[in-house]
Amino acid sequence: MANTTTLRRRFEPSVYDCVRIVAVREGTAILFSEFGLRPVRQGDVILLAANAFSGGEPDGNLTLTTIYADTDYVIDQVYWQHAGL
């Protein structure tokens, strides 16, 4: 599943049971997670593992496109694409 969202205020940490690939399409923010604080800006792509919490605070408007991928699906795709190696 994919979703595009525009955020204008702080978003609290959340946890998902799937892999998330987040593309920052517009704006800047501070991303916080179990790995600390990280600045993100337009053009950045963020890979979040399943069960990793994350939240953030945008500086103005922040537009994100998030792809939610089932962990079993991702593992299966990587395995079969690289099985010959």
Number of C-alpha atoms within 10 A of each C-alpha: 8 11 10 13 11 14 17 13 13 14 14 11 14 11 13 15 13 19 20 22 16 19 20 20 18 16 18 20 21 16 20 18 15 10 10 9 13 11 13 18 18 15 12 14 16 14 12 18 16 16 13 17 16 19 17 20 18 22 15 11 14 20 19 20 17 19 17 18 17 15 15 10 12 12 10 10 12 10 12 10 9 8 8 6 6
